[in-house]
Amino acid sequence: MDLEPQASAAAAAAADLRTPEGFRQAALAHRRGLFRVAARMLDTQAAEDALQEAFARAFAARHRYRGDASPFAWLCAVLLNVCRDELRSRSLKRRLRLDRMVEPGEAPARDAGPRQRVEAAERAARLREAIGALPRAQREALILVSLEGVPVRDAAQALGSSEAAVWQALSRGRATLRARLAEVKP
């Protein structure tokens, strides 16, 4: 999650998404975190388009926000639907395309030698492939909670499921990842 100044985070949490100004505050406060979710679901090039589409859809539907979910969870639910639509349109129902496992613009360690960089790239590729092969519920729970640090409560709201279902998806997803990655260890 973003490390924002407490004042803007508090304002965003208290914002009423139904008003244009409240929506703007929440969108600005959560933009980076939402972008990272989109970049992990799609790729960094498509993430910006998906985020803009999600903001447009959410703004048009802001009157349906009831306030029972946090603004981040509600916006994240809209974003996940946009990402799912994009994946469906690409006919990639079971395969996830992630551009990178590191943050956009983050470079590998400069003091790493060529061998270490190649090994790190291979590990990242195996991890991307393993995450991409997970069932949708496990993949989305893993991305939100484990990779992005979204609280389970907010992830459950964003995914439209219970906290228990998110915990179960996380547990199964992590076990599957461990097994798949252990199979390919050199």
C-alpha positions in Angstrom: 0.0 0.0 0.0 1.1 3.6 -0.5 2.9 5.3 2.2 1.0 8.5 2.1 0.9 11.4 4.5 -1.6 10.5 7.3 -3.6 13.6 6.6 -4.3 12.7 3.0 -4.9 9.0 3.9 -7.3 10.0 6.6 -9.1 12.4 4.2 -9.4 9.7 1.6 -10.8 7.2 4.1 -13.4 9.7 5.2 -14.2 10.8 1.7 -17.7 10.3 0.4 -17.1 8.8 -3.0 -20.6 9.9 -4.1 -19.5 13.5 -4.3 -17.1 14.7 -7.1 -14.6 16.2 -4.6 -14.7 13.1 -2.3 -14.2 10.8 -5.3 -11.2 13.0 -6.5 -9.6 12.8 -3.0 -10.0 9.0 -2.8 -8.7 8.5 -6.4 -5.6 10.6 -5.8 -4.9 9.0 -2.5 -5.2 5.4 -3.8 -3.9 5.8 -7.4 -0.5 4.3 -6.8 -1.8 1.3 -4.9 -4.4 0.7 -7.5 -1.9 1.1 -10.3 0.3 -1.6 -8.8 -2.6 -4.0 -8.6 -3.4 -3.4 -12.2 0.3 -3.8 -13.2 0.4 -7.2 -11.5 -2.9 -8.3 -13.1 -2.0 -7.2 -16.6 1.3 -5.6 -17.6 2.6 -2.1 -16.9 1.6 -0.8 -20.3 -2.0 -1.9 -20.0 -2.2 -0.9 -16.3 -2.5 2.8 -16.9 -5.3 2.3 -19.4 -7.1 -0.1 -17.0 -6.8 2.4 -14.2 -8.2 5.2 -16.2 -11.1 3.0 -17.3 -11.7 1.9 -13.7 -11.8 5.5 -12.6 -14.2 6.4 -15.4 -16.5 3.5 -14.5 -16.3 4.2 -10.8 -17.0 7.9 -11.3 -20.1 7.1 -13.4 -21.3 4.6 -10.8 -20.3 6.6 -7.7 -23.9 7.0 -6.7 -24.0 3.3 -5.9 -21.3 3.6 -3.3 -23.0 2.8 0.0 -20.0 3.4 2.3 -20.0 -0.2 3.7 -16.6 -0.8 2.1 -13.5 1.4 2.3 -13.0 3.7 -0.7 -9.9 1.6 -1.6 -11.8 -1.7 -1.5 -14.6 -0.2 -3.6 -12.3 1.3 -6.2 -10.2 -1.9 -6.2 -13.3 -4.0 -7.0 -14.1 -1.8 -10.0 -10.4 -2.1 -11.1 -10.4 -5.8 -10.8 -13.5 -6.0 -13.0 -11.8 -3.9 -15.6 -8.7 -6.1 -15.4 -10.8 -9.3 -15.7 -12.6 -7.8 -18.8 -9.2 -7.1 -20.3 -7.9 -10.6 -19.6 -11.1 -12.1 -21.1 -10.8 -9.9 -24.2 -7.3 -11.3 -24.6 -8.5 -14.8 -24.1 -6.1 -15.4 -21.2 -8.5 -16.9 -18.7 -6.0 -19.1 -17.0 -2.7 -17.3 -17.8 -1.6 -14.1 -16.2 0.7 -11.7 -17.9 2.8 -9.8 -15.5 5.4 -7.5 -16.8 7.6 -7.7 -13.8 7.5 -8.7 -10.1 9.3 -5.5 -9.1 7.8 -2.1 -9.0 7.6 -0.2 -12.4 10.9 1.6 -12.8 12.7 -0.4 -10.2 16.1 -1.7 -11.4 17.9 -4.8 -10.4 20.7 -4.3 -7.8 23.6 -2.5 -9.4 26.2 -4.4 -7.6 24.8 -7.7 -8.8 27.0 -9.4 -11.4 25.7 -10.8 -14.7 25.2 -14.3 -13.2 23.1 -13.0 -10.3 21.0 -10.9 -12.6 20.3 -13.8 -14.9 19.4 -16.0 -11.9 17.1 -13.3 -10.5 15.4 -12.9 -13.9 14.9 -16.7 -14.1 13.4 -16.8 -10.6 11.1 -13.9 -11.4 10.0 -15.6 -14.6 9.3 -18.9 -12.7 7.3 -17.0 -10.1 5.3 -15.0 -12.7 4.5 -18.3 -14.5 3.5 -20.0 -11.3 1.3 -17.1 -10.2 -0.3 -17.0 -13.7 -1.2 -20.7 -13.5 -3.1 -20.3 -10.2 -6.9 -20.2 -10.3 -8.3 -16.7 -10.5 -9.4 -16.5 -6.8 -6.1 -17.6 -5.5 -4.1 -15.4 -7.9 -6.2 -12.3 -7.1 -6.0 -12.9 -3.3 -2.2 -13.5 -3.5 -1.7 -10.3 -5.6 -3.8 -8.1 -3.3 -2.8 -9.4 0.1 0.7 -10.9 -0.3 2.2 -8.7 -3.0 0.4 -5.4 -2.4 -0.2 -5.6 1.4 -3.9 -4.9 1.2 -5.6 -5.9 4.5 -7.7 -9.2 4.2 -10.8 -7.3 5.1 -10.4 -4.8 2.2 -9.3 -7.6 -0.2 -12.5 -9.6 0.7 -14.6 -6.5 0.0 -12.8 -5.9 -3.3 -13.2 -9.5 -4.4 -16.8 -9.7 -3.3 -16.1 -12.6 -0.9 -15.7 -13.3 2.7 -12.5 -12.9 4.7 -12.5 -16.7 5.3 -12.6 -17.3 1.5 -9.6 -14.9 1.0 -7.6 -16.7 3.8 -8.4 -20.0 2.2 -7.4 -18.8 -1.3 -4.2 -17.4 0.1 -3.4 -20.6 1.9 -4.1 -22.7 -1.2 -2.3 -20.3 -3.5 0.8 -20.2 -1.4 0.9 -24.0 -1.0 0.5 -24.4 -4.8 3.3 -21.9 -5.4 5.7 -23.6 -3.0 5.0 -26.9 -4.6 5.5 -25.6 -8.2 8.6 -23.6 -7.4 10.1 -26.6 -5.5 9.6 -28.8 -8.6 11.9 -26.5 -10.7 14.6 -25.7 -8.2 18.1 -26.2 -9.8 
